[in-house]
Amino acid sequence: MTRIEILQMGPFPEWDQTPLDAAYRMHRYFEAADPAALLAEVGPRVQAIATRGSIGAGADVIAACPDLRLVAVYGVGYDAVDLSACRDRGIRLTNTPDVLTGDVADLGVAMMLAQARGIVAADGFVRSGEWTRTAAPLTRRVHGGRAGILGMGRIGRAVAERLAGFQMQIAYSDLAPVDLPGATFIADPVDLAKTVDVLFVTLAASAATRGIVGADVLAALGPDGLLVNISRASNVDEPALLAALESGTLGAAALDVFDGEPRIDPRFLALDNVLLQPHHASATHQTRRDMGQLMRDNIDAFFAGRPLPSMVI
């Protein structure tokens, strides 16, 4: 029996790779010495693309697969997939929402606490022996503060639920108000930033949201403000962010995503008012297993003619 051929854009954990290899003929684009040659050879036979959210599938890859019927994303973000190409050709797109919501929200709140309370610096303070000579610097209170959430989707709601436990006043910005008792809707991101101590960026990335957190939002957040980004790097104007952090017009940032990651701008490394994380908000054993299972469930359902568990288009 001829197996369905799938183009694999990036690596998956062994617990996903083994069943994928057993069920389908997987072509590892990311391992190819000559990716263009691989596409030319196998593209005409590929019926699905399995990819990671940060890698996606560009127009050139999709065009090289004339029989492509499905793009399955391992991750919640699909901004790196050419949606126009998918829509024009009737290609289905799936992602893995919900299963990672809790872990992403957990890390976002942890990043807020770590930066506000200086947890990483305090660890170094103890290890260096400095504690034997002087007291550690004072840090900033979190509970009872004012939090803003830019993007009140699944992850934004999960962050809000956690912040409520810190008795924080919560405001948010989105396309329209949502049913969220106790939270204040502020449509304009600049106006939102003016009213809060910490601003969480949790909105889905798209062409419309690129750079939505720009110099104006950062200035409104101010020299005492904290920016936490657990969404996509493209939602924040990174040059403006670096300038604000370097000049002190923004107090601090906690970032899990960066332009050009994992090779981030070295200017970040010289700053002591930014917490850097390696894009690992969903990186727990449990969630990564759940993500892989949902991606595989989508692929299996599609080729079995069943409804897709988490279809985007």
C-alpha positions, -999 to +999 in steps of 0.1 A: +000+000+000+014+034-010+018+056+021+007+093+021+037+116+018+042+145+042+067+173+041+081+179+076+094+214+081+111+210+115+120+184+141+095+168+165+100+149+197+106+112+193+072+104+208+057+121+177+083+113+151+080+075+157+042+072+150+044+097+121+072+077+105+051+045+110+019+059+095+033+082+067+062+087+045+079+117+061+103+139+041+125+160+064+129+193+048+150+207+077+176+179+073+180+183+035+214+193+023+196+209-007+161+219+004+152+232-031+162+199-047+142+179-021+111+201-029+116+196-066+118+158-061+090+151-036+068+183-038+046+168-066+037+139-043+033+157-010-003+159+003+004+174+037+029+196+055+037+191+092+053+222+106+061+241+138+045+274+145+077+294+143+086+278+110+053+277+092+051+271+054+058+299+030+043+306-004+073+290-022+070+257-003+032+256-008+036+263-045+061+234-049+034+210-036+006+211-062-014+182-045-011+198-010-043+194+009-034+201+046-010+221+066-008+209+102+009+232+127+025+220+159+017+251+180-010+277+184+005+304+161+001+301+124+014+335+113+043+319+095+020+300+072+010+317+039-028+319+046-036+335+013-020+306-006-040+281+016-073+299+011-068+303-027-062+266-031-086+253-005-059+238+017-070+230+052-050+245+081-049+231+117-031+242+148-029+230+185-048+255+207-060+250+242-036+223+252-008+248+257-028+277+271-022+270+308+016+265+305+020+297+284+000+317+310+019+301+338+052+312+323+040+347+316+030+352+352+062+336+364+082+361+342+063+390+357+071+378+392+108+370+384+114+404+368+094+425+394+110+407+424+145+404+409+145+366+414+173+359+389+195+387+401+189+376+437+200+341+430+233+355+416+235+378+446+235+348+470+258+326+449+284+354+445+287+358+483+276+394+481+249+387+507+276+383+534+286+419+527+254+438+521+217+436+518+200+428+485+184+457+466+147+463+472+123+451+445+087+459+434+054+447+448+032+427+424+000+420+443-026+447+441-010+463+411-025+472+377-021+447+349-030+452+312-035+424+287-032+431+250-052+403+233-080+387+253-081+353+237-075+319+253-041+328+267-051+363+277-080+349+297-058+324+314-034+351+324-063+372+337-075+343+358-041+339+374-036+376+380-069+377+399-052+356+425-028+384+431-057+409+436-045+428+405-067+453+387-071+440+352-077+460+320-074+447+285-075+457+248-089+436+220-110+441+189-142+443+210-152+438+247-155+403+260-174+388+289-148+391+316-163+402+349-141+427+369-119+436+339-120+470+322-120+472+284-097+499+269-098+498+231-065+516+223-033+499+233-016+533+241-045+542+265-042+507+280-005+511+286-010+545+303-032+529+330-011+498+340+021+488+357+026+456+337+015+449+301+011+414+289+012+408+251-009+377+244-026+385+211-023+362+180+002+376+155-009+387+120+000+414+095-024+437+112-007+433+146+029+437+135+046+462+157+014+470+175+035+475+206+055+504+193+074+534+207+041+551+216+029+521+237+063+517+253+064+554+262+029+552+277+040+522+298+068+543+311+100+542+332+082+522+359+064+499+335+071+462+327+064+446+294+058+408+292+057+392+258+045+356+255+030+359+221+051+365+189+081+388+185+064+405+155+038+420+178+065+442+194+086+467+175+120+453+186+142+483+177+118+506+196+118+482+226+156+481+227+158+518+225+133+522+253+151+497+276+185+513+269+173+548+275+151+539+306+119+553+290+106+517+296+114+503+330+118+466+322+108+437+300+104+400+302+106+383+268+100+348+256+102+357+219+126+376+197+132+386+161+156+362+144+156+338+173+175+319+185+202+344+173+189+374+192+201+410+190+232+411+212+221+445+226+196+425+248+226+407+265+240+439+278+208+450+296+201+443+332+164+454+330+153+426+307+146+389+315+154+366+286+137+333+279+143+308+251+108+307+235+097+279+258+064+290+272+047+257+261+078+236+268+066+211+294+067+174+289+029+172+293+020+200+270+044+191+242+030+155+243-005+170+241+005+193+212+020+165+192-010+142+198-034+169+186-013+176+155-013+139+147-050+136+154-056+164+129-035+147+102-051+113+109-086+127+109-080+146+076-069+115+057-096+093+073-123+118+062-132+127+097-139+162+111-107+180+121-103+185+159-088+220+156-093+235+121-083+271+114-094+272+078 
